[in-house]
Amino acid sequence: MRFVSVLLVALIAVSPAFLATESMAEVQDGILISEVQPKGTEGFSIYNGNTCQLDLKGYYLTDGEGNLSFTKSLIIAPLTDITISFDIDAVQTFLERPDDSGFVAYEVGMFGIIADKSFKLADAGDGLCFYSPKKVLLDSVCWGNVTAEGWSGPAGDKPTNDRYLMRFSSTDTDTAADWRLSRPGMTDRTGGVSFIADVTPFTFPECHGAEIYDALGLAREEVLISIYQITSRNTMALLCLLAGRGVDVNVLLEGSPLGDRGQTNTERTMMKCLVDSGGTVRMINDSRSQDPSDPGDRFTYIHAKYAVIDGKTTIITSENWTESNMGTGDGNRGWGAVLDSEDYATYMREIFFNDSSTAFGDCKDLLALYPEQTGFESDLTYYDSGFTHYDGYKSTTFRNCSVSPILSPDNSYESLRSFIEGSETRVYAQQMDLSDSYLGISDDSPVSWMVDSASRGVDSRLLLDLTNDTGSKSAEIGLINTTTRMKAAGINGGEGFWLTHNKGVIADDGVWIGSVNWTDTSFFRNREVAVIIQSPDVADYYSSYFLGDWNNNDRSGKIAVEINCFDDHLPGDFGFFEVEIAPKGDYEYMWDIYGDGRFVRSSSISKISYEELEPGRHTLIVTVTEKGTGRSAVAMAEYIIDEQSQGTDSINVDFVYLAIVVSASVAALGIIRAEKTRDFREKRKRRNR
């Protein structure tokens, strides 16, 4: 069964193309409950999924105690919704839609809509069932701690004063997965949409904003920017220059960033200059936009960092456009991409104009909020000579890549789950932080999805920033390395950058780039924007930077030893072992070949060869010690020597045959049984044959 959300219909006037990307197939039985609000003046919406109009006469709903019936003819047009409320004049979120949205509401007691006195939707928990004139159950929904006829599993979330239950899933499963809390002005888009684009990847701080400046500089008609923070004077100077040339420059800016430290006022002074140059600036979530009667903001933060240029090009980054990221200083480690695709740009334009609409009470023009705002006192002259790619850094464009838009709170959590769980060969994630919700290896967290991938033989690695670590991230790294087959490390600055602010993930030949942190707020309450790019070349591009950072991981705390697992059965006559370790450094290696102290050798390199080992099951134990510091890590792996071998216990420090990889904390034992693996590229080649 399929449907089109009432909210998408209600937003047609704000965003005329909204329905173009949504699937609109006929639903079974043709009709579904699409919204429910028990809080305040209660009401619900009904969706007609038929391609012809539907007369509701004879249909009825029950909450298990009373009925609401349609006793007269009431028509729902094809593929649209109507809302039923006990007071259509009430001021509440459920009924507050833009005037030109086409929203249609009917009041109980009119048009033959009759409700028993016992029909009342309980705030704490209740169920609502919808029946045909022949008493056939068409649909049901429940919330709180109540279940309803036809429903499976736990009930849905309880609505709040500023959030009502809205059907979200593209299929009707009669489970909580079909529903989420929403309000007017939230887009509620499902994932799975993809477009074809030419992709130019780049990284911070290496690019110093060059690709962004290049793309903005080509604008001729329109620039749309939705961003958490923009404090780069040179970027603002370019935007003022474009607006002065007649380009329609629109900026949506977060009005209350966390830990502001006075930067918002600096932003506003530069934004005033942009307005004076002919641009449009709107602030969202600013304290001055709050009306005491307003139910609340749509998003906790606008945390996205994207731009749409001339309806053709989209820029998406993990980084704010700050002085350090867009200038000559050492900025953050982050990823970004320029996507050339009219279809993708059209999709993102709709999101921008929806979010920047003033119809929902949380967004206003800069000068409406700050009529006394003064302009920037320093020079805002744009210069581009210093942004033509530093130190030989050169961008490359990869053609005809598949790109999928990702949004929070719409679909980022489930999209990331599918992205990671679908991996077969590698999952690399680089994150600044993990929230309290996702510390530890809990179920249904990104870390747990990576752990599960590692248990399937996927090369799974997590790299966390340790710049301001108070111990929780180091503890998480140790927990992962000593209890799972996944590998984790921390990085405390790097070559040319001081903070890992990235939110990037690589899964096989796909890359996730954007603003989504691994926190509940980022997944479910912020407006975040990311993109999944499917391209072996693009994935390898970012992988090279990830592995470079991985090999420069934390030198001040833990050693991460990696063991690429090998076949249990090894030839006894001649073979090789190798241990790989990060970070790179000067180490001593102690090899206990049988694991019982009978055959121990030391070396200053990570490779040994052997001849004619004893037949039977053995355990290789390798102790790695850093010269000068005494830091050490231990790794173990079991192996079997076949019976035909005649053991002479000969061993040489020599060639490379296999690599043993296990993750271990300093002075902590990491034990992982050896398993069969193959090199990533070989796996991919075989899979693509």
C-alpha positions in Angstrom: 0.0 0.0 0.0 1.3 3.4 -0.9 0.3 7.0 -0.2 1.3 10.6 -0.4 1.6 12.4 2.9 -0.9 15.1 3.7 2.0 17.4 4.7 3.5 17.1 1.2 0.1 18.1 -0.2 -0.1 21.0 2.2 3.2 22.3 1.0 2.5 22.5 -2.7 2.1 26.3 -2.5 5.5 26.6 -0.8 7.2 24.1 -3.0 5.3 23.3 -6.2 7.6 20.4 -7.2 7.4 18.6 -3.9 5.2 15.8 -5.2 7.3 15.2 -8.3 9.8 13.0 -6.5 7.4 11.1 -4.3 5.8 7.8 -5.3 2.1 8.1 -5.8 0.7 4.6 -6.3 -2.8 3.5 -5.5 -3.2 2.1 -1.9 -5.0 -1.0 -1.0 -8.6 -0.2 -0.1 -7.9 3.3 -1.4 -8.0 5.2 1.9 -5.8 5.6 5.1 -5.5 7.6 8.2 -2.6 10.0 7.5 -2.4 12.3 10.6 -3.5 12.2 14.3 -3.4 14.8 17.0 -5.0 14.0 20.4 -3.3 17.0 22.1 -5.2 20.3 22.5 -8.1 20.5 20.1 -8.0 16.9 18.7 -8.3 15.9 15.1 -7.1 13.6 12.4 -6.6 13.5 8.6 -7.7 11.0 6.0 -5.9 10.3 2.7 -7.6 9.2 -0.5 -5.1 7.1 -2.3 -7.4 6.4 -5.2 -7.1 8.0 -8.6 -10.8 8.9 -8.5 -12.7 10.9 -5.9 -14.1 9.1 -2.8 -17.4 9.7 -0.9 -17.0 9.1 2.8 -20.7 8.6 3.5 -21.1 5.5 5.6 -17.4 5.3 6.7 -16.7 5.6 10.4 -13.8 5.6 13.0 -13.7 4.3 16.5 -11.3 4.8 19.5 -12.7 1.7 21.1 -15.1 3.7 23.3 -17.1 5.8 20.8 -17.5 6.3 17.1 -17.2 9.2 14.7 -19.3 8.7 11.6 -19.8 10.3 8.2 -23.6 10.4 7.8 -23.7 12.6 4.7 -21.9 12.8 1.4 -18.4 14.2 1.9 -16.0 14.0 -1.1 -12.2 13.6 -1.0 -10.5 14.4 -4.3 -8.0 11.9 -5.7 -4.6 11.7 -4.0 -5.4 14.3 -1.4 -6.3 14.6 2.3 -9.0 16.2 4.4 -8.6 17.0 8.1 -11.3 16.5 10.7 -11.2 18.6 13.9 -13.4 19.4 16.9 -12.6 23.1 16.4 -11.2 24.3 13.1 -10.8 27.8 14.5 -8.5 26.7 17.2 -4.9 28.1 17.2 -2.7 25.0 17.3 0.1 23.4 15.3 -2.1 20.7 13.8 -4.3 23.2 12.0 -1.8 25.9 11.3 -0.9 25.6 7.6 0.1 28.3 5.1 -2.9 30.1 3.7 -2.2 29.1 0.2 -1.4 25.5 0.9 -4.8 24.0 -0.2 -5.3 22.6 3.3 -8.9 21.5 3.8 -10.5 21.0 7.3 -14.0 20.1 8.5 -15.4 20.5 11.9 -17.1 17.8 13.8 -20.9 18.5 13.9 -21.0 19.9 10.4 -21.3 18.2 7.0 -22.8 15.1 8.6 -19.7 14.4 10.7 -21.2 13.0 14.0 -19.2 11.9 17.0 -20.4 10.1 20.1 -19.8 11.8 23.4 -17.5 9.0 24.4 -15.3 9.5 21.3 -12.2 11.2 22.6 -8.6 10.6 21.6 -6.5 10.3 24.8 -3.3 12.2 25.0 -1.4 9.6 27.0 -2.3 6.7 24.7 -5.2 5.5 22.5 -6.0 3.8 19.2 -7.9 4.9 16.2 -9.5 2.4 13.7 -11.1 3.3 10.4 -13.8 1.2 8.8 -15.7 1.0 5.5 -19.5 1.1 5.4 -19.4 -2.7 5.3 -17.5 -2.7 8.6 -14.2 -3.8 7.0 -11.1 -2.5 8.9 -9.2 -0.2 6.5 -6.5 1.2 8.7 -5.5 1.6 12.3 -3.0 3.6 14.4 -2.2 3.8 18.1 0.2 5.7 20.4 1.4 5.6 23.9 0.8 2.3 25.7 -2.3 1.3 23.8 -2.7 -1.1 20.8 -5.5 -1.3 18.3 -7.2 -3.9 16.1 -5.0 -4.7 13.1 -1.9 -3.2 14.7 1.4 -5.1 15.1 4.1 -4.4 17.6 4.6 -1.5 19.9 2.5 1.6 19.6 3.7 4.8 18.0 5.2 7.8 19.9 2.9 10.1 21.9 2.1 13.4 20.2 3.2 16.6 21.9 1.8 20.1 21.9 4.0 21.0 18.8 4.2 17.5 17.1 1.5 15.3 15.8 1.6 11.7 14.4 2.0 11.7 10.6 2.2 8.8 8.3 5.7 8.6 6.9 6.4 5.2 5.4 5.8 4.6 1.7 4.1 1.3 2.6 1.4 0.6 5.1 2.6 -2.1 7.6 0.3 -1.2 10.5 3.3 -0.8 12.7 5.1 2.2 14.4 7.5 2.2 11.5 4.8 3.9 9.3 4.6 6.9 11.6 6.6 9.7 13.0 6.1 13.0 14.9 5.9 16.0 12.6 4.5 19.5 12.2 3.7 21.9 9.3 7.0 23.0 7.7 8.8 19.7 8.1 9.5 17.9 4.8 9.2 14.3 6.0 10.9 12.9 2.9 11.7 9.2 2.5 15.1 8.1 1.3 15.9 6.1 -1.8 15.9 8.9 -4.3 18.9 9.1 -6.6 20.2 11.2 -9.4 23.1 11.3 -11.8 25.8 14.0 -11.2 29.3 14.9 -12.1 31.1 15.0 -8.7 34.2 17.1 -7.7 35.4 15.9 -4.3 37.5 18.0 -2.0 38.9 17.9 1.5 39.5 20.5 4.2 41.9 22.0 5.0 43.7 21.1 1.8 41.3 22.9 -0.5 41.1 26.2 1.6 37.7 26.6 0.1 38.9 26.7 -3.5 36.2 24.5 -5.0 33.5 26.5 -3.2 34.9 29.8 -4.4 35.2 28.4 -8.0 31.6 27.3 -8.0 30.2 30.4 -6.4 32.2 32.6 -8.8 30.4 31.0 -11.8 26.9 32.0 -10.5 24.9 34.1 -12.9 21.3 33.9 -11.7 20.9 32.5 -8.2 22.8 31.4 -5.1 21.0 29.7 -2.2 22.9 28.9 1.0 21.7 27.2 4.1 24.4 27.1 6.8 25.0 26.8 10.5 27.8 29.4 10.5 29.5 31.5 7.9 32.2 33.8 9.3 34.7 34.0 6.3 35.1 37.6 5.3 36.3 36.6 1.8 33.2 34.4 1.2 30.9 37.2 2.3 32.8 39.6 0.1 32.2 37.3 -2.9 28.5 37.0 -2.1 28.1 40.8 -1.8 29.9 41.1 -5.2 27.5 38.6 -6.8 24.5 40.3 -5.3 25.7 43.6 -6.6 26.0 42.1 -10.1 22.3 41.1 -10.0 22.6 37.5 -8.8 19.7 36.6 -6.5 21.7 35.6 -3.3 19.6 34.1 -0.5 21.1 32.9 2.8 19.4 31.0 5.5 21.4 31.2 8.7 21.1 29.6 12.1 20.1 32.3 14.5 21.2 30.6 17.8 24.3 28.5 17.3 25.6 26.5 20.2 28.5 28.1 22.0 28.2 31.3 20.0 31.1 33.2 21.6 30.0 36.4 19.9 30.4 35.2 16.3 26.7 35.6 15.5 27.0 39.4 15.8 30.0 39.3 13.4 27.9 37.3 11.0 25.0 39.7 11.2 27.2 42.7 10.4 28.5 41.0 7.3 24.9 39.8 6.4 23.8 43.4 6.7 26.3 44.2 4.0 24.9 41.4 1.9 21.4 42.8 2.3 22.6 46.3 1.4 24.1 44.7 -1.8 20.8 43.3 -2.8 20.8 39.9 -1.2 18.2 38.3 1.1 19.1 37.0 4.5 16.8 35.1 6.8 17.5 33.9 10.4 15.9 30.8 11.7 15.5 29.9 15.4 16.6 33.4 16.5 15.3 34.3 20.0 13.8 37.4 18.5 11.6 35.4 16.2 9.8 33.6 19.1 6.2 34.4 19.6 4.8 33.4 23.0 1.8 31.7 21.2 4.1 29.9 18.7 4.3 26.1 19.5 8.0 25.9 18.8 10.7 25.6 16.1 10.6 23.0 13.4 14.3 22.2 14.0 16.5 22.4 17.0 19.3 23.8 14.7 19.7 24.5 11.1 23.1 22.6 11.1 23.3 22.0 7.3 26.1 23.4 5.1 25.1 23.5 1.5 24.6 25.8 -1.4 22.6 25.6 -4.7 23.8 27.6 -7.6 21.8 28.5 -10.7 19.6 25.5 -10.2 22.4 23.3 -11.6 25.1 22.9 -9.0 25.0 21.9 -5.4 27.8 22.2 -2.8 27.7 20.0 0.3 30.3 20.1 3.1 30.8 18.8 6.6 32.4 22.1 7.5 31.1 25.6 8.3 32.4 28.4 6.1 34.7 30.0 8.6 37.9 32.0 8.3 40.1 29.0 9.0 38.3 26.6 6.6 37.9 29.1 3.8 41.2 30.9 4.1 44.9 30.5 4.6 45.0 29.1 8.2 44.9 25.5 9.4 41.3 24.5 9.3 39.4 21.4 10.3 39.6 18.0 8.7 36.4 17.7 6.7 35.0 16.6 3.4 33.0 18.3 0.7 31.8 17.8 -2.9 30.5 19.9 -5.8 27.6 18.1 -7.5 26.7 19.1 -11.0 23.1 17.9 -11.6 20.0 19.9 -12.4 17.8 17.2 -10.8 19.7 17.1 -7.6 19.8 20.9 -7.5 16.0 21.0 -8.0 15.5 18.7 -5.1 17.7 20.8 -2.8 16.1 24.1 -4.0 12.7 22.7 -2.7 14.3 22.0 0.6 15.8 25.4 0.9 12.6 27.3 0.1 10.6 25.1 2.5 13.1 25.7 5.3 13.4 29.5 4.7 9.7 30.1 4.5 8.4 32.6 6.9 5.0 30.9 7.0 5.9 28.6 10.0 6.8 31.2 12.6 10.4 30.3 13.2 12.1 32.2 10.3 12.3 35.9 9.6 14.2 38.4 7.5 17.4 39.8 9.1 16.2 43.4 9.3 12.8 42.3 10.6 14.5 40.8 13.6 17.3 43.4 13.8 16.1 46.7 12.3 19.0 48.5 14.0 21.7 46.2 12.6 24.9 47.9 11.4 27.2 46.8 8.7 30.7 45.3 8.8 33.2 47.9 9.6 36.3 46.3 8.0 37.1 45.8 4.4 34.9 43.3 2.5 36.8 43.3 -0.8 36.9 39.9 -2.5 40.3 38.5 -3.5 40.8 35.2 -5.3 44.5 35.0 -6.1 45.2 33.1 -2.9 42.5 30.4 -3.5 43.6 28.8 -6.8 44.6 25.6 -5.0 47.5 25.3 -2.6 50.7 23.4 -2.7 49.8 21.5 -5.9 46.4 20.6 -4.6 44.3 20.0 -7.7 40.6 18.9 -7.9 39.3 16.2 -10.2 35.8 15.7 -11.5 34.3 12.2 -11.8 31.5 11.9 -14.3 28.1 10.1 -14.1 28.1 9.3 -10.4 24.9 8.2 -8.6 24.0 10.7 -5.8 21.3 10.3 -3.2 20.1 13.2 -1.0 20.0 12.6 2.7 18.1 14.8 5.2 17.6 15.1 9.0 15.2 14.6 10.6 13.6 13.0 7.6 15.7 9.9 6.8 19.3 10.2 7.9 19.2 7.6 10.6 17.7 4.8 8.6 19.7 5.8 5.5 23.0 5.6 7.4 21.9 2.2 8.8 21.2 0.8 5.4 24.5 2.3 4.0 26.6 0.7 6.7 24.7 -2.6 6.9 24.9 -3.1 3.1 28.7 -3.0 3.1 30.6 -6.1 2.0 34.3 -5.1 1.9 35.0 -1.9 3.9 33.4 0.7 6.2 35.5 3.6 7.3 34.0 6.4 9.4 35.7 9.6 10.6 33.8 11.5 13.3 34.4 14.3 15.6 32.4 12.9 18.5 29.9 10.3 19.7 27.0 11.4 21.8 26.2 9.8 25.2 23.4 7.9 23.3 26.0 6.1 21.1 28.9 5.7 23.5 29.4 2.0 24.1 28.5 -0.7 21.7 24.7 -0.4 22.1 22.1 -1.8 19.8 20.8 0.4 16.9 23.8 2.8 17.0 26.2 3.5 14.1 29.0 1.9 16.1 26.9 -1.3 16.5 26.2 -1.4 12.8 30.0 -1.1 12.1 30.7 -3.8 14.7 28.1 -6.1 13.0 29.8 -5.4 9.6 33.2 -6.3 11.1 31.8 -9.6 12.4 30.9 -10.4 8.8 34.5 -9.9 7.7 34.2 -6.3 6.6 37.2 -4.1 7.2 35.5 -1.7 9.7 37.5 1.3 11.1 36.4 4.3 13.2 38.6 7.3 13.6 37.6 9.8 16.3 38.9 13.3 17.2 40.8 13.4 20.5 41.5 17.2 20.6 39.3 17.8 23.6 38.8 14.3 24.8 38.1 14.0 28.6 38.6 10.2 28.4 35.3 9.0 27.1 36.4 8.7 23.5 39.7 7.0 24.5 37.6 4.6 26.6 35.3 3.9 23.6 38.3 3.2 21.4 39.7 0.8 23.9 36.3 -0.9 24.3 35.9 -1.4 20.6 39.5 -2.7 20.1 39.4 -5.2 22.9 35.9 -6.6 22.6 35.1 -6.5 18.8 36.6 -7.3 15.4 36.1 -3.6 14.5 39.2 -1.3 14.7 39.1 2.1 16.3 41.7 4.9 16.8 41.9 8.5 17.8 43.6 11.4 16.2 44.8 14.5 18.0 45.3 17.0 15.2 47.2 16.1 12.1 49.3 17.5 9.3 47.8 20.9 8.4 44.7 20.7 10.5 44.0 20.9 14.2 40.5 19.4 14.7 38.8 16.4 13.1 35.3 17.9 12.4 34.4 15.4 9.7 31.2 13.3 9.6 32.2 11.1 6.6 31.6 7.4 6.0 33.0 5.2 3.2 31.1 1.9 2.6 32.5 -0.2 -0.3 32.2 2.1 -3.3 30.0 4.7 -1.6 30.8 7.8 0.3 28.6 9.7 2.8 29.4 13.4 3.0 27.5 16.1 5.0 26.7 17.7 8.3 25.1 14.7 10.2 26.9 14.0 13.6 26.2 10.7 15.3 23.9 12.2 17.9 20.1 12.0 18.6 19.7 15.7 18.0 21.5 15.5 14.7 19.6 12.5 13.4 16.1 13.4 14.7 15.8 17.1 15.6 18.2 19.2 13.4 17.9 20.1 9.8 21.0 18.3 8.4 22.0 17.6 4.8 24.2 14.9 3.5 24.7 13.0 0.2 25.6 9.4 -0.6 27.9 9.3 -3.7 28.2 5.9 -5.4 31.5 5.8 -7.3 34.6 3.6 -6.9 36.8 6.5 -7.9 35.2 9.0 -5.5 35.3 6.4 -2.7 39.0 5.7 -3.3 39.7 9.5 -3.3 38.3 9.9 0.2 39.7 6.6 1.4 43.2 7.8 0.6 42.7 10.8 3.0 41.1 8.6 5.6 43.9 6.1 5.6 46.4 8.9 5.7 44.8 10.2 8.9 44.5 6.6 10.2 48.2 6.1 9.9 48.8 9.4 11.8 46.4 8.4 14.7 47.0 9.1 18.3 50.6 9.0 19.4 50.0 10.2 22.9 48.0 7.4 24.3 47.3 4.0 22.6 48.9 1.9 20.0 46.5 0.3 17.5 47.9 -3.0 16.1 46.2 -4.4 13.1 46.1 -8.1 12.1 44.8 -9.1 8.7 43.5 -12.5 9.5 44.9 -15.5 7.7 43.8 -19.1 6.8 43.7 -21.4 9.9 45.7 -24.0 8.0 49.2 -23.0 7.1 51.9 -24.9 5.1 54.5 -26.2 7.5 57.3 -26.3 5.1 57.6 -22.6 4.3 55.6 -19.5 5.0 55.5 -15.9 6.3 53.9 -13.7 9.0 53.7 -10.0 9.2 52.3 -7.5 11.8 51.1 -4.0 10.7 50.9 -1.3 13.3 49.7 2.3 13.4 50.8 5.0 14.1 54.0 4.5 12.2 57.1 4.6 14.4 60.1 2.7 15.6 59.1 -0.6 17.3 60.6 -3.9 18.5 58.7 -7.1 17.8 58.7 -10.3 20.0 57.4 -13.4 18.2 56.2 -16.4 20.3 55.6 -18.7 17.4 53.9 -21.6 19.3 52.4 -19.4 22.0 54.0 -21.4 24.8 57.5 -19.8 25.1 59.3 -22.7 23.4 60.1 -20.8 20.2 60.6 -17.1 20.7 62.4 -14.7 18.4 62.8 -10.9 18.4 63.2 -8.5 15.5 63.2 -4.8 14.7 61.0 -5.2 11.6 57.5 -6.5 11.4 58.1 -9.5 9.1 59.3 -13.0 9.6 59.5 -16.2 7.5 59.5 -19.7 8.8 60.4 -23.2 7.7 59.1 -26.6 8.8 57.1 -25.8 11.9 55.7 -28.6 14.1 52.3 -30.0 13.0 49.3 -29.2 15.1 47.3 -26.3 16.4 49.4 -23.3 17.6 48.9 -19.7 18.8 51.1 -17.0 17.4 51.6 -14.2 20.0 53.2 -11.0 18.9 54.3 -8.3 21.4 54.9 -4.8 19.8 56.9 -2.3 21.9 57.6 1.3 20.9 61.3 2.2 21.3 61.9 5.1 23.6 58.5 5.1 25.3 58.0 1.4 26.3 54.3 1.5 25.1 53.3 -1.9 24.0 50.4 -3.9 22.6 49.9 -7.7 22.2 48.1 -9.6 19.5 47.2 -13.3 19.1 46.0 -15.6 16.3 45.5 -19.3 16.1 46.8 -21.4 13.2 47.2 -25.1 12.3 50.2 -26.8 10.6 49.3 -29.8 8.6 50.7 -33.3 9.6 53.0 -33.8 6.6 55.4 -31.2 7.9 58.6 -32.3 9.5 59.3 -29.6 12.1 62.8 -28.2 12.3 61.9 -24.8 13.9 63.8 -22.7 11.4 62.8 -19.0 11.2 64.1 -16.0 9.4 63.4 -12.3 9.6 62.5 -11.9 5.9 59.6 -11.5 3.5 55.9 -10.7 3.6 53.4 -13.5 3.1 50.4 -12.6 5.3 49.4 -9.8 7.6 47.9 -10.4 11.1 45.7 -7.5 12.2 44.0 -7.1 15.6 43.2 -3.9 17.5 44.6 -3.6 21.1 45.0 -0.8 23.7 48.3 0.0 25.3 49.3 -2.8 27.5 46.0 -4.5 26.8 45.5 -7.9 25.2 43.4 -8.0 22.0 42.5 -11.5 21.0 40.7 -12.2 17.8 40.5 -15.6 16.1 42.0 -15.6 12.7 39.6 -15.6 9.8 39.8 -15.8 6.1 39.9 -12.4 4.4 40.8 -11.0 1.0 42.3 -7.8 -0.1 39.6 -5.1 -0.6 40.4 -4.5 -4.2 40.4 -8.2 -5.0 37.0 -8.5 -3.4 35.6 -5.6 -5.4 37.1 -6.9 -8.7 35.5 -10.3 -8.1 32.2 -8.9 -7.1 32.0 -6.7 -10.2 32.9 -9.4 -12.7 
